[in-house]
Amino acid sequence: MWVIQKKKKEAQSNDKIFTPPERNRLLTRLRNWLNNIPIKDPINRQMAVLLQIILVGFMAVLLLAAGVNVFLAETTSLQAIFINTSVFVVGLVTLLFFLRRGYFYSITAIIISVFIFTQSYAILVTSLLEVQSTLTFYTLAILLAGLLINPRALWVVFTINMGVIIFGVTQEQDSTLRLESISVAGNFFLLNGLMSVFVSRFGVALRTSLHNSLQRENELRNEIATRKKIESHREKLIKELESNNAELERFTYTVSHDLRSPLVTIKGFLGMLQKGIEENRPERVSDNIQRISNAADKMESMLAELLEISRIGRVLNTKVRVNIADVTKEAIELLDAQIAEKNIQIKIADNLPTVFADYVRLREVMQNLIDNAIKYSSSHPNPMIEIGSKKLGEEEFIFVKDNGIGVAR
């Protein structure tokens, strides 16, 4: 049982080595390696990729042929097979090396020249009939010129090839052999001429198609980049909108809270004003009217701030140097009616510090703390609220303390 499980695990581990994603990564790396050629013209770069594949194919064919010859040849010829194969492989590797350095046209011209020279030399040294089976070198030269360079190069190569073949025909002395040579030359002219016409048109169509494809690819890339930019801008606007909404919610709470305090003050002192009138106490009436006027002025100031914010379009939380004593006194003024109604005594320390903060937010915090202290200290016979500061180490703390019942724990 253990052996079976082990074999299953080994099989699973072997399967993991050749998973499709890893094969895709290998293909992607190979494709990137083939395309990584320092040629600016994208069409020539694609042609260089095609030429790379041709050269690699030649090397594979040479190595395969050498392997077959090793098994079939005699022992004395093994050294010759090794030397010939090595020379050709080194030559192809050299061409591939310079091709990957960006010498596309030069390498293409060298390969075509080697094909033409090899075949022409064979024709001039022997005869056309003896080498007619190897005329495919001429055909390969024509194909490479038409596909990789341009139609003009194709017709130049075709003309050179025909010139050498005609010269080979004229060199034949025997009339019977000359007729056969003329037949070979005619067949070459007919087949390769038709092929040249087709390849020249196909080469133009191929380059045009590549140009259109690359142009479309660039357009798609630009479109994708534009869409990404628009999407980024849209996300930025959404974040700004969310931030503005959150800011608006905070502002709405602040306005409702701050406007409520002057209204409570006005309402409280109106009751005191009525009581002072009924008791015929002019000094209290005058004091109450002044307090109501101050609360109304505070509300007017808040409404002016609200209108300014609505005009600007956003809340400006500007941080400034703020004296805690001034903020505390203004918060107490907003709660003046509640303090007077419950007869609460408030002590403010003299050593309150100055801080760097948002004035409106800090006033709101102090107002909330004092308001809570009023609620919890009102049940005491002598309610008192103390506001001060305490230094602990390098930090200084502001506290609002009352003598109420506190919060149950």
FENSULCOR-V962228 format. One record per residue. N is the residue number from 1. PSI is psi as a letter, one per 20 degrees, with the letter a starting at -180 (NA if undefined). OMEGA is omega as a letter, one per 40 degrees, with the letter a starting at -180 (* if undefined). D_CENTER is the distance of its C-alpha to the mean C-alpha in Angstrom with 1 decimal. Layout:
{{N & PSI & OMEGA & D_CENTER} {N & PSI & OMEGA & D_CENTER}}
This chain:
{{1 & g & i & 51.6} {2 & h & a & 49.7} {3 & g & i & 49.6} {4 & g & i & 48.2} {5 & h & i & 45.5} {6 & g & i & 44.7} {7 & h & i & 44.5} {8 & g & i & 42.2} {9 & g & i & 39.9} {10 & h & i & 40.0} {11 & g & i & 39.3} {12 & g & i & 36.3} {13 & h & i & 35.0} {14 & h & i & 35.5} {15 & h & a & 33.7} {16 & h & a & 30.6} {17 & h & a & 30.6} {18 & l & i & 30.0} {19 & q & a & 27.8} {20 & g & i & 25.8} {21 & h & i & 22.3} {22 & h & i & 23.6} {23 & h & i & 25.1} {24 & h & i & 21.9} {25 & h & i & 20.2} {26 & g & i & 23.3} {27 & h & i & 23.1} {28 & g & i & 19.4} {29 & g & i & 20.4} {30 & g & i & 23.5} {31 & g & i & 21.7} {32 & h & i & 19.3} {33 & g & i & 22.4} {34 & h & a & 24.3} {35 & i & a & 21.7} {36 & m & a & 21.3} {37 & p & a & 24.2} {38 & m & i & 24.4} {39 & p & a & 25.5} {40 & g & a & 24.1} {41 & o & a & 25.6} {42 & h & i & 23.4} {43 & g & i & 26.6} {44 & h & i & 28.5} {45 & g & i & 25.6} {46 & h & i & 26.0} {47 & h & i & 29.8} {48 & h & i & 29.4} {49 & g & i & 27.7} {50 & g & i & 30.6} {51 & h & i & 33.1} {52 & g & a & 31.5} {53 & h & i & 32.2} {54 & g & i & 35.7} {55 & g & i & 36.4} {56 & h & i & 35.3} {57 & g & i & 37.4} {58 & g & a & 40.4} {59 & g & i & 40.0} {60 & g & i & 40.0} {61 & g & i & 43.1} {62 & g & i & 44.9} {63 & h & i & 44.3} {64 & g & i & 45.4} {65 & h & i & 48.5} {66 & h & i & 49.3} {67 & g & i & 49.2} {68 & g & a & 51.5} {69 & h & i & 53.9} {70 & h & a & 54.1} {71 & h & a & 55.6} {72 & h & a & 57.8} {73 & r & i & 59.0} {74 & r & a & 61.8} {75 & h & a & 61.4} {76 & h & a & 62.5} {77 & j & a & 59.7} {78 & h & i & 56.8} {79 & g & i & 56.5} {80 & g & i & 56.3} {81 & g & a & 53.7} {82 & g & a & 51.6} {83 & g & a & 52.0} {84 & g & a & 51.3} {85 & g & a & 48.2} {86 & g & a & 46.9} {87 & g & a & 47.5} {88 & g & a & 45.6} {89 & g & i & 42.7} {90 & g & i & 42.5} {91 & g & i & 42.7} {92 & h & i & 39.8} {93 & h & i & 37.7} {94 & g & i & 38.4} {95 & g & i & 37.4} {96 & h & i & 34.2} {97 & g & a & 33.5} {98 & h & i & 34.0} {99 & h & i & 32.2} {100 & i & i & 29.0} {101 & j & i & 29.7} {102 & j & a & 29.4} {103 & m & a & 33.1} {104 & g & a & 32.8} {105 & h & a & 35.8} {106 & g & a & 38.0} {107 & g & i & 37.5} {108 & g & i & 38.0} {109 & h & i & 41.2} {110 & g & a & 42.4} {111 & g & i & 42.1} {112 & g & i & 43.9} {113 & h & i & 46.5} {114 & g & i & 47.2} {115 & g & a & 47.7} {116 & g & a & 50.0} {117 & g & a & 51.9} {118 & g & a & 52.5} {119 & h & a & 53.8} {120 & g & i & 55.8} {121 & g & i & 57.4} {122 & h & i & 58.4} {123 & g & a & 60.0} {124 & h & a & 61.9} {125 & g & a & 63.2} {126 & d & i & 64.3} {127 & r & a & 64.4} {128 & h & a & 62.2} {129 & h & a & 63.8} {130 & h & a & 63.1} {131 & j & a & 59.3} {132 & h & i & 58.7} {133 & i & a & 56.8} {134 & j & i & 54.2} {135 & i & i & 53.6} {136 & h & i & 50.2} {137 & h & i & 49.0} {138 & g & a & 49.7} {139 & g & i & 47.9} {140 & g & i & 44.8} {141 & h & i & 44.9} {142 & g & a & 45.1} {143 & g & a & 42.1} {144 & g & i & 39.9} {145 & g & a & 41.0} {146 & h & a & 40.4} {147 & h & a & 37.0} {148 & h & a & 35.4} {149 & e & i & 37.1} {150 & r & a & 38.7} {151 & h & i & 41.8} {152 & g & i & 43.9} {153 & h & i & 43.4} {154 & g & a & 44.3} {155 & h & i & 47.6} {156 & g & i & 48.4} {157 & g & i & 48.1} {158 & g & i & 50.1} {159 & g & i & 52.8} {160 & g & a & 53.1} {161 & g & i & 53.3} {162 & h & i & 56.0} {163 & g & i & 57.9} {164 & g & a & 58.1} {165 & g & i & 59.2} {166 & h & i & 61.9} {167 & h & i & 63.0} {168 & h & i & 63.3} {169 & g & a & 65.4} {170 & h & a & 67.8} {171 & i & i & 68.3} {172 & p & a & 69.7} {173 & h & a & 73.5} {174 & p & a & 74.6} {175 & h & a & 74.8} {176 & g & i & 73.9} {177 & h & i & 70.8} {178 & h & i & 69.9} {179 & g & i & 69.9} {180 & h & i & 67.6} {181 & g & i & 65.4} {182 & h & i & 65.4} {183 & g & i & 64.4} {184 & g & i & 61.5} {185 & h & i & 60.4} {186 & g & i & 60.7} {187 & g & i & 58.6} {188 & g & a & 55.9} {189 & g & a & 56.0} {190 & g & a & 55.9} {191 & g & a & 53.1} {192 & h & i & 50.9} {193 & g & i & 51.6} {194 & g & i & 50.4} {195 & h & a & 47.5} {196 & g & i & 46.6} {197 & g & i & 46.8} {198 & g & a & 44.4} {199 & h & i & 42.0} {200 & g & i & 42.0} {201 & h & i & 41.0} {202 & h & i & 38.6} {203 & g & i & 36.9} {204 & g & i & 36.6} {205 & h & i & 35.2} {206 & g & i & 32.8} {207 & h & i & 31.4} {208 & g & i & 31.3} {209 & g & i & 29.5} {210 & g & i & 27.0} {211 & g & i & 26.5} {212 & h & i & 26.1} {213 & g & i & 23.7} {214 & h & i & 21.5} {215 & g & i & 21.8} {216 & h & i & 20.8} {217 & g & i & 17.8} {218 & h & i & 16.7} {219 & g & i & 17.6} {220 & g & i & 15.5} {221 & g & i & 12.4} {222 & h & i & 13.4} {223 & g & i & 14.1} {224 & g & i & 10.8} {225 & h & i & 9.2} {226 & g & i & 12.2} {227 & h & i & 11.9} {228 & h & i & 8.5} {229 & g & i & 10.2} {230 & g & i & 13.3} {231 & g & i & 11.9} {232 & g & i & 10.6} {233 & h & i & 14.0} {234 & g & i & 15.8} {235 & h & i & 14.6} {236 & g & i & 15.7} {237 & h & i & 18.9} {238 & g & i & 19.5} {239 & g & i & 19.2} {240 & g & i & 21.5} {241 & g & i & 23.8} {242 & g & i & 24.0} {243 & g & i & 24.7} {244 & h & i & 27.4} {245 & g & i & 28.9} {246 & h & i & 29.2} {247 & h & i & 30.7} {248 & h & i & 33.0} {249 & g & i & 34.2} {250 & g & a & 35.0} {251 & g & i & 36.7} {252 & g & i & 38.7} {253 & g & a & 39.9} {254 & g & a & 40.8} {255 & g & a & 42.7} {256 & h & a & 44.6} {257 & g & a & 45.5} {258 & h & i & 46.5} {259 & h & i & 48.5} {260 & h & a & 50.3} {261 & g & i & 51.8} {262 & h & i & 53.7} {263 & g & i & 54.9} {264 & g & i & 56.2} {265 & g & i & 57.9} {266 & g & a & 59.5} {267 & g & a & 60.7} {268 & g & a & 62.1} {269 & h & i & 63.9} {270 & h & i & 65.3} {271 & g & i & 67.1} {272 & h & i & 68.4} {273 & g & i & 69.4} {274 & g & i & 71.4} {275 & h & i & 73.1} {276 & h & i & 73.9} {277 & g & a & 75.4} {278 & h & a & 77.5} {279 & i & i & 78.7} {280 & l & i & 79.3} {281 & n & a & 77.3} {282 & h & a & 76.1} {283 & h & i & 74.3} {284 & h & i & 72.1} {285 & g & a & 71.6} {286 & g & i & 70.5} {287 & g & a & 68.1} {288 & g & i & 66.6} {289 & g & i & 66.2} {290 & g & i & 64.4} {291 & g & i & 62.0} {292 & g & i & 61.3} {293 & g & i & 60.7} {294 & g & i & 58.3} {295 & h & i & 56.4} {296 & g & i & 56.3} {297 & g & i & 55.0} {298 & g & i & 52.2} {299 & h & i & 51.3} {300 & g & i & 51.4} {301 & g & i & 49.1} {302 & g & i & 46.6} {303 & h & i & 46.8} {304 & g & i & 46.2} {305 & h & i & 43.1} {306 & g & i & 41.9} {307 & h & i & 42.6} {308 & g & i & 40.7} {309 & g & i & 37.7} {310 & h & i & 37.8} {311 & g & a & 38.0} {312 & h & i & 35.1} {313 & i & i & 33.0} {314 & q & i & 31.8} {315 & p & i & 33.5} {316 & o & i & 33.6} {317 & m & a & 33.9} {318 & p & i & 35.2} {319 & p & a & 36.4} {320 & r & i & 39.8} {321 & p & a & 42.7} {322 & p & i & 44.6} {323 & p & a & 48.1} {324 & h & i & 48.4} {325 & g & a & 52.1} {326 & g & i & 51.3} {327 & g & a & 48.7} {328 & g & i & 51.1} {329 & h & i & 53.9} {330 & h & i & 51.9} {331 & h & i & 50.8} {332 & h & i & 54.5} {333 & h & i & 55.5} {334 & h & a & 53.2} {335 & j & a & 55.0} {336 & g & a & 58.5} {337 & g & i & 60.1} {338 & h & a & 59.2} {339 & g & a & 60.3} {340 & h & a & 63.6} {341 & h & a & 64.3} {342 & j & i & 64.0} {343 & l & a & 65.6} {344 & p & i & 62.9} {345 & p & a & 63.3} {346 & p & i & 60.2} {347 & p & i & 60.0} {348 & p & a & 57.4} {349 & q & a & 57.2} {350 & i & a & 57.7} {351 & k & i & 55.1} {352 & p & a & 52.0} {353 & r & i & 49.1} {354 & p & a & 46.8} {355 & r & i & 43.1} {356 & o & a & 39.8} {357 & r & i & 38.5} {358 & o & a & 38.0} {359 & g & a & 41.6} {360 & g & a & 41.3} {361 & h & a & 39.6} {362 & h & i & 42.0} {363 & h & i & 45.0} {364 & g & i & 43.7} {365 & g & a & 43.5} {366 & h & i & 47.0} {367 & g & i & 48.4} {368 & g & i & 47.1} {369 & g & a & 48.6} {370 & h & i & 51.9} {371 & g & i & 52.0} {372 & g & i & 51.6} {373 & h & i & 54.3} {374 & g & a & 56.6} {375 & g & a & 56.3} {376 & i & a & 57.0} {377 & i & a & 59.8} {378 & h & a & 61.8} {379 & i & i & 63.9} {380 & q & a & 65.3} {381 & h & i & 68.7} {382 & m & a & 67.5} {383 & q & a & 63.7} {384 & q & i & 61.9} {385 & p & a & 58.3} {386 & p & a & 57.4} {387 & p & a & 54.3} {388 & a & a & 53.7} {389 & q & a & 51.5} {390 & p & a & 51.5} {391 & p & i & 50.0} {392 & o & a & 48.9} {393 & c & i & 47.9} {394 & i & a & 45.5} {395 & q & a & 44.4} {396 & p & a & 46.4} {397 & p & i & 46.7} {398 & p & a & 48.0} {399 & q & i & 50.1} {400 & o & a & 51.9} {401 & p & i & 54.8} {402 & r & i & 57.4} {403 & k & i & 60.6} {404 & a & a & 60.0} {405 & i & a & 60.0} {406 & a & a & 56.4} {407 & p & a & 54.0} {408 & p & i & 55.2} {409 & NA & * & 53.4}}
